[in-house]
Amino acid sequence: MSHSSITHQDILKAFEFRHATKEFDPTKKIPKEDFELILEAARLSPSSVGYEPWKFLVIQNPELREKLREFSWGAQGQLPTASHFVVILARTIKDTKYDSDYVKNQMLNVKKFPPELFDKIKERYKSFQEEDLNLLENERTMLDWAGKQTYIAMANMMTTAALIGIDSCPIEGFHFEKVQKLLKEENLLEDDHLAISVMVSFGYRKNEPRPKTRKDMNDIVQWIE
């Protein structure tokens, strides 16, 4: 990739363009190749120790969107109007614990670690989860850790969308247990190996947003030299 292929100004313009779009123009649909690019940005995102503990449900079915809307107060305007609506799932402790079949498959068959190397680093994963971050205190602690990884992917999806002129909105405004129950009834959670983490909608804005406001750089950055 050429350093000059995208400028500093291009990047800043994308971040200025991006805003939490509450209502989209329902008549405008994202081209297939553009949304595939957004999904590829998610797929290529980094995750802690390379677990990739996520799954992306692209909810285009109107009936399921309406069911989700009942339990998603933060998506009332987005669910009926978004071109594409994504529910991001995080993998549960069934998959993310250091000695799970999922972790073994991820390291041996996806990341292509030599078996003898995986056997050694599994002890490092065990120490990381048990001692470094105390992740094995309970199932929700592990789920929240996996959920942190999904936010990296979501941010990359939204930034990619902004770079090509597509609007988005991240959504945490939903009832966890009720959405979880709905997705389970729809057989979308792989026998409780997955749980709802966050939602994100994509499309084209119906109205222009208010000017962006943020804290001053000096209020949020401290250099330690």
N, C-alpha and C positions, 0 to 999 in steps of 0.2 A: 504494500500500500504506500503510495507516494505521500510524503508529508504535506505536500501542497495541494492534494486532491480535495481537502476540506479545510476551510480557514477558521481561525478563531471566531471571526464574526458570524460564520455560518452556524457554529455551535451555540453561540450566545443568542442568536436570533431564534433558534429552535427552542431554547429554554424560555425566552420571552414569549414566544408563540404559545407554548404549552400552558394550559390552565385546566382546572377541574371542571370539565364541561357537564353541566347539570341536565341539559336537554340537547339532543342532536336533531338534525334535519332528517326525518325518517325516509325522505325520498332519495337520499344520496347513499350509495353503497360503496364500500371500499373494494377496489379491484382485487381480484384473487391473488395476483402476484405481489401486491403491496402487503396484503395481510400475511401471506406466506413469509415475507421478509420480517415482519413483526414477530411471528412465531419462531423464526430462525434465530432472532436476537435472544429470545427466551432460551432456546435450546443450547445456545453457545455461552450462556451466562455462567459465571463461576459459582461454586458452592463450597461450603466448608468441607475439607478433606475429600472433595470431589464426589460427594454422595449423590448429587442431583436429586434431592428428596422431594420431587414435585410431579404434578400432572396438571395439564391444562385442559379444562373442559370448555369448548367453544359452544355456548348455548345459543343456538339459532331457532330452536323449536318454540313457537309462540306460546303454546300451552304451558311448557315448563317455565318459560320466562314469567308468565303470569303467576304461577305457583310461587316462584322465588320472590316475586314482588310483594306478596303478602307478608313475608318475613324479613324484608330488606328495606327498612325505612330510608336508607341512604341511596337507594337506587330507583326511587319512584319515577323520576323523569328519564332515567337512562334505559331501564329495561324495555320500555315500549318503543324507544326511538333509536337506540344504538344500532349501527350497522352490524357490529360484532360484539358479543358480550362473553367475557371469559371468567369462569370460576376457577381460581387456582387452588389446587389441593396440595397439602403437605403430607408426607409419609409419616405414619405413626411409629411408635416404639417397636411395633412388630417388624418394621423394616430397618429402622435407623439404629437399633442397638448394635454394638460392635460385632456381635457374634451371630447376626441374623443371616438368613439365606440371601436376602437382598444385598447386603453389604458384600458378601462373598462373591455373588454374581457380578456386582458392579466392579469390583476390583479385578477379578480374574478374567471376565468376559467382555467388559466394556472398556476398562482402563488397561487391560492386558498386562497386569502385574504377573511376574513369575510366581508360581505357587509358594516357593520357598521364601520369597520376599513378603508375600501377603501374610504368611504365618508369623513372621517377625513383627510386621507393622500392626497386626491386629492387637498386639499387646499395647502398642502406643495408642491406638484408638480406645482401648479399654481404660487406660490411665486418663486420657483426655476427657472421656465421658464421666468417669467415676470421681476423678480428683481435680482436674484442672478447672472444669466448668460446673461440676456437680449436676450433670444433666440427668442422672438416673435417680434423682430424688423421687420423681413420680412421672406418670405418663404425660401429664400436661407440660411438664418442664421440657421433655423431649420434643413434644409437638411444637412448643413455642420456639425451640431452637431450629427445628426444620422450617417453621414458618418464617424465620428471619431470612433463610435462604431464598424463599419464594419472593420476598420483597426485592431482592437483587434482580431477579429475572423480570419482575413487573416493572421496575424502574427502567431497565434496558428496553423493554417493550414500548414504554411510553416515550422514551427519548428517541427511539428509532421512528416511532410514529410521527413525532413532532418534526423530525428532520425531513420527512417527506410530506408535511402539510396535513397530517391526520390528527384529529383531536382525540382526547382520552380523558378518563376520570377513574382514579383509584377509589375503591369503595370498601370501607370497614363497617358501614352502618347496616348491620344485619344481626339477627338473633342466632347465635352460634348453634344452639341445640336444635332449634326448629329447622334451620337450613340443613344441618347434619342429618336429621331424621328424614327430611324430604329426599336428599341425595341418596340416602341408604335405601329408601323405598323405591327409588329409580334404579337401584343396582349399579351405582356409580362409584362406590367406595372400596371395591375390591375386598369384600369381607373384612371391613374395618382396618385395612392397611393404609387407608387415606382418610383425611379429614379436611374440612373447609379451612382455608387460611385467609384468603382475601379475594376480592372481585375487581375486575377492571373492564371498563367499557371503551369502545372505539367507534368513531364515526366522524361526522362533520358538523361543526357547531351550528346551532339554529340562530343564536344571537351573539353579538360581540361581547366579550367579557369586560369587566372593569379593569382599569390599569393594574398591573402587577405591583404588589408591595412586598418588601422584605426588609429585615433588619440590615443595618449597615455592616459592612465587612468587618470593621474594627470591633463590633459588638459580639462577633461569633468566632473570631480567629485570634489565637494567641501564639506567637512564635517563641519557641524556646531554643535559644542559641548558646 
